[in-house]
Amino acid sequence: MIISCSNSTTETEIKNFHQWAKTPPMGWNSWDCFGPSVIETEVKENTDYMATHLKKYGWEYVVVDIRWYVDNQTTGHYNPYNRSDFIIDDYGRYQPSPKRFPSSINGQGFKPLADYIHSKGLKFGIHIMRGIPKEAVKNKLLIKGTNITADKVYSPDYECTWLQDNYTILKDRKGGQEYYNSIFELYASWGVDYIKVDDLSRPYHRDEIEMIRKAIDKTGRPILLSMSPGATPLDQHKHARENANLWRTIDDFWDNWSQLNYSFEKCAQWAPYILQGSWPDADMLPLGRISIRGERGEDRYTKFTKDEQYSLITLWSIFKSPLMFGGNLPDNDSFTNNLLSNEEVLEMHSNSINNKQYYKKGNIICWTADDSRSGDKYVALFNNEGDGFINTDKVIYRSGSITKLTDGYGEQIDLNIPLNSKELYLIVNDNGDTHSCDHANWIEPKIILSNGTSIDLVKKSWEFATTGWGKVQKNKSVSGKGLIINNKQYTRGIGTHSQSIIKYLIPEDTKKFSAYVGLDQQGMIEGCGSTVEFMVSVNDPRIDHNSIKSTEVILDLKDLGFENSVSIRDLWKKKTLGTFRGNEFKTTIPQHGVVLYRITKK
């Protein structure tokens, strides 16, 4: 859903705010390790660590994520709205919780914390939700600088589905822009350098994006604007670049290979729209020690293997995504620190141009970029084979993450089926926190033949149906209850649970497949997970684990534009490998791993 309005941003304003992030921002964000309950001492500990160990490599932002204004927020899960103690001023503007941020007492807000971070040579950021607090509306609080009260500028339409703290602000209501002006005036007075605004770019709220852009510019302070969550609609790339410094390409990213595998596709789609000062954002780096009080699973070190961590940092860097570390920095081990402090990789991240996916051949994905100063070329070769459950190279549809943060907790599939397909596989994969409570529903699944005939798959027998828990059920959820998504009950569908594959034999003239897919309500009530991805394939996606191995690749230097001899340097090994030409250079890439080279003409 796109909330539309004409764009009023001027070319001068665009030029100015793009100067604030000439290279992709790098920093730390509290979300992955502390969820909505981070406290001041934890922020300062991460600040101190960054200043001592990482600042010299370009890491500079310290960002306090969601719900810093709730006084009794102590866990990784959001307190319900009616059991949240909001801290808010007389003008309807959220204030930091004095219990969690003691330096904010006596109306000082975040200024003392910002001053502390600035004293370390770093920059300070906060997270907010789009809109105006319900508490301000309910209490008819005055909007600063006006005689208008909050109840005159809001709408309940397009309310966030996963956090109900705020209402939409209407652009055509007098006082709406003034409210945004008032909060950014406050943030500027605190010394905020970075603002992450949530529930803004999916669905895409053009009106409020433009109001926020105008309010930031009015402060006169260079505050970076980060739009969240994803996936930001690709067709809004021009508007996003004209109004924000960074915007999300996917929903929340966590430490599982399936999501990283999916990110290759999204990074490739967004690469043509990279522009200095405004960056497509592949989301945070769930590395190191995460989920101490996080939303996704137990207190843990990242589930990514070392090869997968190299792949993650390499993809984000050659794609020029902002780098926001999610782990608790004081708990970093030497391996994690080495990932964050490789100067040659970070130089590529900052100074490369013409970044793109060069090719995808089976499970091998090649990205290239050029050094903006020397003319050297960067080449990253990824081995994408195997997901541990299914081979995603075989799928023809992927939903991406479906979680409690997804609008409506599901999405509609309307998919063209390749001609002469004989099989159809309906797949539900876990999306990162083990498959606890991953109750998933296929609602009214059907295929449509070339003559227009519709076949109800609920009535059709499957060849086999597997599930990670329970038993696949027709017209019931996997728990044996009704099929319920987002409080709506459906009569026809299939209930299952990740990890699941359902195989059908289909007529060769099958033209289309359709279904509504989503999280079943029972799993969400149980509350221990509910994070899945739906996929569709017309080829058997199951993995022969005996066939998975490292892959040897010949790098065609002539195809990359090098007619004569070149020197090749391995950036992760920090080692020059020698002189090569033509097809002389061979390399081996481990499963889920990467090799990253800098190629220099001799």
Order of alpha helices (4+ residues) and beta strands (2+ residues): beta-alpha-beta-alpha-alpha-beta-alpha-beta-beta-alpha-beta-beta-alpha-beta-beta-alpha-beta-alpha-beta-alpha-beta-beta-beta-alpha-beta-alpha-alpha-beta-beta-beta-beta-beta-beta-beta-beta-beta-beta-beta-beta-beta-beta-beta-alpha-beta-beta-beta-beta-beta-beta
